[in-house]
Structures are given as structure tokens and as C-alpha cells.
Amino acid sequence: MGLPDPSTLSRRDYLRALVAAGGTAALAACVDAPGDTSVPAGDPTERPPRQHAWNGVLRADDDGNPQSPEHHVLLALELSATITQETREQVEMALRSLESAYAYDPAGLLFTVGYTSSYFERVGSDSPVPEPETMTTLESPEFDDFDAIVHLASDNPEVVLEAEEALFGEVSPNGAKMDATFEGVFERGEPRRTGFIGPGLPAEHTDMPEVPDSIPEDAPFFMGFRSGFAESQAPESRVTIQEGPYSGGTTTHIESLTLQLETWFEQDNHFQRVAKLFSPEHAMDERVGEIGKKLERETGVAGEIAERTEQDARELGTVGHAQKAARERDEDGAPPLLRRDFNTTDNGTPGVHFLAHQRRIADFARVRQAMAGEDIAGEGVGKRLNNGILQYVFVRRRGNFIIPPRDNRALPAD
Amino acid sequence: MTSNEDTTVHERNRLPRRQILAGGSATLLTALAGCLGSDGDGDNKSGPDESTPTPPPVADTDSSPQIPEVSDPPEAVYRPAHMADMNHLGAVEAGPYMVSPMLSYPHSFWLVTGSKAERVRPQGPGVHLMFSVWDRQTGTVLPVDVGAQTQVRRDGEIVDTRSPWPMISQTMGFHFGDNISLAGPGTYTVEVQLNPITVRRTGEFANTFETTQTATFEFEFDEELQEQLVNNITYFDKKQWGKQEALEPMGGMSMGGDESTQGTYEGGSDMNDGGDGSKMDDDSGMEMGGGMMPYSSLPAANSYPGQAVGEPTSGDASFVVRYLTDTAPVEDGYLFVSARTPYNRVPLADMALSVTGAVEGELVQTLDSNLGHHYGLAGSLAPGDTVELTVDSPPQVARHVGYETAFLEMESMTVEVSE
């Protein structure tokens, strides 16, 4: 993959393009790019037992919503060795080397390591997660059938690039030493996925034909609104497995989507976007504001508005995406998914890697089916038409992963 | 009241390519004037001729040629000022479906949210891509949102991914369509993915249309196509604008005639008998580029089985209400309601209808292999019973010009079963 041209891009855009390109040349270019590149080192003993425990160190926005790191890489891995005490130690040592090199912080490196059902089949044990499958009648996705994944996240683009290369012995991480690498145990798999998140970042992609100029300047997500409101996110404890060999771990589902933003921004108006993303009530009452700041910490779809979903379809001819999803909240109102999704321009088109943690993959399936709204299709809304945001999203891939607790993250086989 | 205009071609800043027909106002007006004057059928045209290239009323900005529009249309189906030209591509088979693609120039249409229609203006050079989806066995257009998805490729590279809107047009009937910006001339390949239909299906449609199917077709986008589409726009005499009537289905695709029982209903039976998806009654389709393209007209009211209960109207839509007692899908009493446009009898899909009175409940949108698209509910009616039909939400399908002011504000209707 060729490197981006720094003379044609803003600094932030250039750095994101380097993350997307990947490799040691991109890393070198990233290091050479102007800007503060000092990265705090870390201590593996400071990391919590749950790999997915990030909230404690995430920054918060003005309203107290945790903010995911800016840069993300999803690294697919193929197992190339048998599991022995030695290979396990090698993997654990490589991960600990990263933890020593980078602080447990968005300025340093946050990461999780997960395994697919293909991995468990290969190593001959029962998989704690099901094989990925089609979840709605609107999709024909490809499936993640590689063995393992590393989700790397940092506010610093150099960190995600460097950590990736360090795992394969190409570079030293943050001036530190890798006591071991993945070499001989894991090979790179396909696809390599990348992305970004943050106010204003999507609007910097208007050079792409599919990203219209009308995307709000300070929107953190391609759809033009804030997302990941504290109240609509599961607490980390809600997504943590409570028993069995993976107790303390979680699961990850990654759904890679292509977005149709020209239609969303240039055909629909703000009222329609709010009605379809949140609920018709949100649109009529102007509850959202241009990009969602008026909502502060809550989408406000849980309870009454979620319960009105079928009625809104019949009487208002439109239902909101968040409204539909909120139908699957727990009895106490807690959402079952902890979303750590991010924008992407992989493959040259705008999209989302919708990454979510939940206790069981079945929790994801249940919420996703509620989002699909097939129960209300034909009852005032269409299969896609006015049925949330289905008109604008296209599922490309799905993958299921177990994220073991940190002390069992290296080649588990329970 | 809204007015409307169509933009044939519109310059888009980021496209480096020399814009044919869109290079500047002079080129545009010359092209448009040429097309307006070339037909020579002055009686039916309101546009200028070549010697007096007066532009039609301009409603938009920039250098885009504008099409005259009806400034104060009625809140009903009306006759527009012009008729777009279509380029029909050959129909493509996809499992149980046939897909009939068509191209036009990018034009305005209206999205419906609740009871509001919001105009969508064309965004740049390209095409208005349309296709209708019909059952290969019966030749019946399937007039519901199937959640179709398209990917447009040029030289193998994906240049557009979207889900075209379910739409209704006076000349094209129910179809899927959207304006697609194209970054220059070339051969474009369109892959249409049809997703399983989840609307209730009955009769021979039960357990069908349940798998994803893909149809692929190609088209050449070039100056010739753009000129042809623009040059063949038909302009009507101003005296006809805004009249409460509709343009005829394209190319004489037919609706069967009021007095006859032809149309999709019986045409469908003929198809079944023939057992060959490529043959069709002359009255119910048109031959196009190696494939037939049926028009989505519903049968006339008197060609349905059962007892007539009423034919009320609301928001300019016609409702054929019948009580079926010995006909599938429910043999012991079924309230059948077919909602359609006036004149062309295009089905009005994705609306929510409920009923109170002698039968109460929400009607279910249904595709039946014999009865076609309708809304229905099991229940018993006796002579003298009345029912009130309520449109909970109007048909949410997008609208082409001439349909955007109708089927929005829809009052409830009361019908009585005759003695």
C-alpha cells in the first residue's frame, strides 16, 4: 500500500492515513511528522484483570461521557504454532512488553486480545463463542474466520502503528525492548482494519467522494451525531463474564459496515436524521441539537419511547434506530452492550467497525435484531424505509471473539 | 404550496472531468433549447424553439437547466409539466425474480416521513437509476420495500453503495430508484442484491422470496446517453399542467382498462398457465431490450373475488374494500383492502391501516399470488355492518412529481356492507 502524500492532507488526516496504510514505512513517516510524540511508558502490574476495563482511564467529554481513543487498529492473526507452555509464555511476554512500553492510558496504549471459534476448533477445545452468522435478512456478510485479534487503541497514531510492528519484531516499542514477539506463533491474517473517532475527524474526510461536505464540522461520528452516551452504554461489569474459565473476560462482536452518507446528509434533512437515528419524538421535540450535545449523557429513548416503537411505526411512519435498540435493555434499564465502535475509511469508503462487548454473543444478536426492526417492517415502515437507519448501513463482515481475562489471554485452551 | 423543477445535469465541484451539458449555462441552454425545438410537435410543447432559446422558468441556481413546473399543484394526483425519458435496459433474472432496470437523468423526488413530503434535489451529473422487481412466475410487480441494495462498479472498483428508495411514479409505477452521481463516462456495472421479503405472503407466494438473490447489469454512461435523456423529455401544453389526472404508464404499459378484468390479476393467471416468465399478455407489459417489463397496476375493483363493500377515497387514494368468504388467504371471512393511486392503480405500499366497527384491528400488508398487494384482516361481516378504515400512517414510499402532494393527509373512511 502506498503512503499518503503529506502535502495534500491536513496533519490529522495524514496521520490517520498512515495508520490505515500500516507497516514500518508508515510508522517511520508518522515518527517524522511534526508534533508532540513523547509517549508515557507503562507498568504491566498496573493493568487491571479485565482486558476490557478501559473506562477508568478514558477521558470524558464536557458531559462526562467516556471518550474512546482516537486511533484504532484491528489486527487479524493466524495461529502458526501448537500451544505449549513455551508458546503461551512467548505470547504473554510479547503483550507484557507492550504494557511496559506504553502507559495504561489513551496517551499510551489500550488493547484487548481475543479468539475466534476457528481458534478453538484448531486447538481442539470447545469454543466459548459461537461461529459468526448472519443476523438479519438484510445482509450477506463475510465472516472473521482467522484465529485471533488484537484491538489496539491510542490517541497517538504512532503508538498503534508501532505496537503492531513491535508484535512482529519489526521495531522497538517506544524505545523499549520486546522480551518476546509473536513471530513463530502468530502470522498476520486478513483483513487488517483501522479507524478513528473524535470531534471533527469525520468532517476531515470530505475529500472522499462518498463523504458529503454537509457533514457537521464537529461531529465525532460519520452519522453526524455524538454516540456512546454514558447512559446508553453497558457498565463494564454488565458485559463481564461471571463464571467458568473465562470469568472476568467478555465477548466482542465486530460488525463492519459501509455507510451511505450522501443520501443521509443530502437527501434527508436534520429532522429526518434525528427521527431515524433517535426517535420521531426526538425530532418533533427538538431534543437533540445539531450533533447531539443537547442530549448530554442520555439518548432518552429507554422506557416510554422504546415502548412506543410499534405505535410510532404505525402512526408516524418512522422509527428511530436508538429507540428500536432500547427495546432490548435489561429490566433495570441497563443496556446490554458496551460499544467501542469507530469510524473507518478502509477500502476507500466511509464505514463503521461496530465493535461491542457483551457478556454473551446472544446479547448482541438480540439487540441487533431489535435494531433491524423486522418485526415492524410492513407495519407502517418498510424493511429499510423509515425503519431507523437501515437505509444507510450495509453489513460487510461479522466476527465473534472471546476476550479472556488478562491472566488467561495468551493462547487459552480451557 | 410547493413547486417543483428538475435539474437535468448539475456541476459538481470535485469532479475534474469536463462536464458535458454542464460546462456552463450557454451549453446547457443550447442543449435544452435544441431538444425542445427538435421535435417539431409544437402543439404539445410549451418550451421555446431553437430560434428563441428562452429558458423555461428557472427555479434553482447556477447553470443548471430547469424544467417548467406546476406552481400550485392540487393536494391530489396531478399532471406534471413534463415527462421524463427512460432508457430501458434488458430485464435480468435473479432466482424467482426478474429485475427490470431503467435509467433517466437525475431528477427531483420526494421522501415521505410521516405525513410530510420532503423534496430531494439532484446532486450532480449521473443518472436516476431505477429498477422494478417482479415475480418471474406470475409477472406481478412486487410492490414492497425489499430492502434492496445496489453496488455500482467502474473498472471493478466500487463507486457507490446504497439502498435505492421504494418509489412511485405515474409512468413507472412502483419501483426502486435514486439519483446516483457518476464521475465520468464509462461502463458501469450494477449489482442489485434483493433481500428476503418479510411482508406477509400468501397463496403461492407463501414460503417464497425467502433467500437473497443478486442481479447484475451494465450500462454505458456517456454524452450520448445524457443527450438522449435530456432531448427526449416531453413537455406538455401549459393548459394541461396541474390537471387532476395522471400520465399514462410508460410506453403503453398497461393497466388493463377499466371495464375489462385484464391487468395484473388475470394477467398473472395467464402467466401461470404459460409457465414461462418471458411471455406476457400484451395488456400488462411492454417488451424492452429482450425482456418484458410489467407495470405495477392493480386489477380493477370489479375483478376481485368476494363481495364489494365499498370504494372510498382518502387523500386522493382509492381503496377497494371487499369481503371474502371462500377465498384464500382466510376462508372464513376476510376483510380485503387494496389501496391504490387513482387512474393508474399503482399499489400504495408501506402504509398502516386499521379498522374499527364490525371488525376491529390492524390490517396486515400482504402479497398474495392471486389477490396481489393488499391489506387484510380475518373477521366476519354481515349485511348492514359498518367499518371505519383509518390510515394510521400514509404510504411512506418516495414520490415522483405528480404524486408528491397526494396520499399524505388521509381522512378515515366508513363503509357499509350492503344488504
Interface residues (C-beta under 8 A of the other chain):
Chain A: T137 L138 E139 S140 D207 P209 E210 T258 Q260 E262 T263 E266 Q267 D268 N269 F271 Q272 A275 P280 A313 R314 E315 L316 G317 T318 N347 T349 E374 A377 G378 E379 G380 V381 G382 K383 R384 L385 N386 L390 Q391 Y392 F394
Chain B: R14 L111 V112 T113 G114 S115 E118 V120 Q123 V144 D145 V146 G147 Q149 I158 V159 D160 T161 R162 S163 W165 P166 D178 S181 A183 Q193 N195 P196 I197 T198 V199 R200 T212 A349 D350 M351 A352 S354 E362 V364 Q365 D392 S393 P394 Q396 V397
